[in-house]
Amino acid sequence: MIIFLYGQDSYRSRQKLNEIIDQYKKVRRSLLNLTYFDAGQKDFSSFYDSFKISPMLYERKLVVLKNVFANKNFQEDLSSNIKNLESFKDIIVVYQDSEVDERTKTFKTLKKECKSQEFSLLDNKNLKVWAKKEFEKLGQKINLDAVDLMVNYIGSDLWRFSSEIGKLADYTNKTIINKEDIDLLVKPRIEVDIFKTIDALASKNKKQALELLQKHLNGGDNPLYLLSMIVYQFRNLLLIKELSGKKLMYASIVKKSGLHPYVVKKNYFTCSQFSFEELKNIYKKIFQFDLDIKTGKMEPETALNLLVSMI
C-alpha cells in the first residue's frame, strides 16, 4: 500500500505522517521495520531492493519515502514500478513537505494509483477555526478580534502559529486570550508592517510611511530585506491592478495571478488608489534603487528613505 502526502502546509502534513507512524508503533512488536529513505540522496534500485529483504519478525514494513521530486531519475523509476510497489504487503508513505509540480508524470501516477491527501495552506476562515481548537486543547479560549489579529500577524504559517499559541498559553495564564495579549506578545510578520507602510503611501501619507520604515530599521530589520518586501508588495499590486482592469471577478483574479486569496483581498483596495501608470512608474523607481544599491552607488538605508519620499 502506498500513501501519498503532499502540499504547502508542511505542519499538517507532518502531523498526518506522525499519526501514521504512531499508529504503526502501537500495533507492531518491533520498530526495526520502520525505515526512512531519502530519494534525494539514494537511487531507486537501493530503495526497491530493500523490499526483497524479509522483514524482522515477519512484520509489515513502514517505509517513509522523502524528497521524491528532488531526483528526476528516481521519479521516473518510481512511476514505472508503482504497480509492483502497490502489490507489496508493506506500507510506503511518499512524503513531500513542499510544493509539487502537478504536471509531472510521477505526481499524476501517485494521485491515480495511490491513496493521497493534499495539505493546502488554510484560508483565513479555516485558520481561525484551527487556532480556536488549538487554544481549546490547552484549556483556553480566544476572543474573535484577538484571533483575527493573530491571523493578520502570522498568516498561514502553522509552525509559527503553534509556537505563538504555546507562548500565549505559558505567559498569560488566562482563560480567555484577548487582543491586548496578541499585541503584547506576538510580533507581526514583517510583510504585515510593510503593507501598512505601502497603505500609508497609497493614502499619500509619506510622513507615516517614513515613520513606519524607520521603525523597521531601528528594530534591526535588514534594509535589503525591507526593499525585497516592498518589491514583492508592489509587484502584487501591479499584477492585481492589471487583472482587475480586465474586469475580472475576484475569483478569476486569484486563479490567474496565482496569489493566495488573502493576498489578493488585502491588496485589492490598495491598488485601486493607484493608476496602472503610477504603479508601473513606482516599480521602475524601485528597480533603479535596487540597481543603485547593488552597484554600490547608494547605501541601502538612504535608498529606502529616498524611495518612500519619491513615491
N, C-alpha and C positions, 0 to 999 in steps of 0.2 A: 504494500500500500504506500502511495506517495501523497504527501500533504504539501501544498504549495502556499506559503505565507509571504505576502509582499505588500508594498505600499510605503508612502512617505511617512506615515505615523509609526516610527520605529518603537515608540513607547508601548503602544497597544499590541503591536506585532510581537514584541519581546515578551509581553505578559502572556500572550497566547502560546508562544513557544515554551515558556516556563511552565505553563499549565499542562502542556502535553508531556513534558519531561517529568513533572511531579506525579502525574497520573501513572506514568511508566514505572517510576520508582516504587509506587505503592503496591503494584501487583507483581513486580519481579523480585526474585530472590537475590539476584546479584546485579551490581552496576557495571560489571565487566563488559557487558554487551551494549552499553551506552557509549557511543563514539561521536566525535566531531570531525568533519572533513572540510578543509578549506580548498575550494576549487580554484581559487586564485593562486595557489602555491603548488598544487599537485595536478597530475594528469588524470584523465578519465580511466585509463586502464588500471591504475593502482586502486582507484575507487571501486571499480567494477569487480576486480579480483578479490576484494575484501569480502564479498558476499559468497565466494566459493569456499571460504573457511568456515567450518562448522562452529557455531557459537558455543560459548561455555555454558554448560548445564542444559544445552539444547533449548535455550530460551530464544524468543524473538529478539532480534537486534533493534535498537532505535538509533538511527544514524541521522545526525543533523548536518545537512549539506549547505555550506555558506558560500557566498560570492560566485555563484554560477555565472552571472552575467559579466564577470570581470575576466573571463577566459573564453575566447571565441571558439577555440578548438574543443574545449570541454563542453560548451553549449551544443555544438554540432553532434558530438558523440552521445550526449545525453538524449537529444531529440531522437536519434537513430535507435537508441536502446530502451526507450521509455516503456515499451510493451513488456520487454523482458524483466525490467526492474519492477514493474507493477505485479508481475507474476510471483515474485518472491514473497515469502511469508513475513519478511522483515518490514519495519516501518521506516520510511525515509521522509524526513522533513526538509524540503527545499526552502531555505530561509533567506530572504532578501530584505535587508533593513533600509533600503533606499529606493529611489525611483527606478522603474524598469522601462526599457524601451518595448512598448507593447507591439511594435511592428515586427519584432524578431520571431523567427520560426520557433525558437525554444519557448518563448512566452506563450505563443499560441498553442503549442503542443501541451505544455503544462496545464494551461487553462482547460483544454479539451479533455485530456486524458486523466487528470488528477483531481483530487478534492482540493479546491483552492479557496483562499479567503484574502480579500484585499482590505488594507487598513489605510483609508484615505484620511487626510487631515480633517478634523472635526470643524464644522462651521460654528458660528457664534452661538446659535441656539443649543446645539449639542454639547458645545464646550461648557456652557452654563449648567446643563443637566449633569454632565460628568463631574464638574467641580463640586456641585452640591452633594452628590453621592460620596465623593472622597472626603468631604468635611463630616458627613454623617457617619462614616466609618470610624472617625476619631471622636464621635460623640458631640459634634459641634454643628452649628448652622451658620449660614452666611446670608446677610441681607441682599435684596435684589440689586440695589445700587452698588453694593460692595463687589458682588460677583461681576457686574457689568464693568466696573473699573479694573478688576483683575484681568478680565479678558482683554480689555483695551491695553493694559500694561504688558501682558505676557504673550497674547496671541495663542497660536495653536501648538506651541512647544510644550507638550505634556511632561517632558522630563523636568523642565524648569518649573512648570505648574505644580507638579507633585512635590518638588523640593520646597516651593514657597508655601504650599499648604501645610507641610510639616513644620516649617519655621513659624508660621502664624499660630499653629496649634501649641507649639512649645513656648512661645514668648508671650502670647496674650492670656493664656489660661482662662479664656472666656467661653461661655456657652454659645454666644452669638457674635460672629465677626461682622464689624461694620466698616463703612467707607473710610473712616479715620484710621482704622487699623491698617488698611491697604496702603493708604498714603504714607503712613509712618514706616512700614516695614517692607514694602515691595517697591523695588526700583523699576521704573518704566523701561521698556525696550528703548534703545536709542532711536529707532525709527519713529516711535510714538512722539518723542520730543522734536525730532526733525520735522515731522509732519506739522507740529504746532508752529515751528519756525516758518515753514512754507505757507501755512494757513495765514500767518501774520503778514507775510509778503503779499498774499492774494488779497488781503484786506487793506493793502497799501500802508501797513503799519511797520515801517522799516525800523523804527526805534525798538519796538517789541522784538522784532526778528533778530536784531543785533544783540539785544539783552539775552535772548534765549541761546544764541550762538555762543556768547561769552560764557554763559553758564556751563555749557558743554566743555569749553576749553579750560575753564577754571577747575572743572571736575576731573580733568586729566584725560578727556577723550582725545584720541588721535585725530589731528586735523585732516589727514588724508582719508581716514575712515569717514569722517563727517562729510567730506566732499563726495565720497563714493555714495553715501546715503542720499545726498542732495541730487546727485546724478540719477540714482535709481528712482527717486520720487518724481523728478521732472520727466524722466523717460516714460514712466507710467501715465503721468498727466497728459503728455503729448499723444501717447497711444490711445488713451480713453477719449481724448478730445477728437482725434481723427475718426474714431469709430462712431462716436456719438453724432458727429457731423454727417454721417451717412444715414441718420435717422434710424439706427438700430435700436432694438429693445434692450433692456438691461441684461437679460439672459443671453442674448446674442453677443453683447459686448464681452461678457465673462468668457463665453466659449471661444470667440475669435481672438481675444487678447491673450488667453492662456493664464490670466491672472486669477488669484484666489478671489472669490466673491466679496470677501471682506475688504480686500484692497480696492476693488472697483467701487464698492459702496463708499469707502472713505474718501476716494479721490474724485468721485463723480461731481459733487457740488463744487469742490475747489477748482476743478478745471473749467467750470462754467464761468468763473470770474476772470479767466484769461481768454483772449482771442487765440486762434490757432497760430497766427503770425507771431504774437507775443511769446507764446511757448517755444516756437522754433528759434526765435532770436535769443531767448534766455538759454536754451540748450546750446546754441552756438557759443555764447559767452562762457558757459560752464566748460565747454570743450577747450576753449582758448586758455582759460585759467588753469585747467588741468595740464595743458601742454606747457605753460609757463613754469609751473611747479616742477614738472618732470625734467625740464631742460635747465633748471636752476636759475631762471630769470626772476623768480619771485618766491618768497617764503610762504609756506602753506597757510599760516595764520593770517598774514597780510592779504593773501589771495581770497581767503574765505570772507574776510570783512569787506573787501572791495566788491566781491561778487554780490553779497547781500545788499550793499549800498546801491549797486547799479541796477538791480532787478526792479 
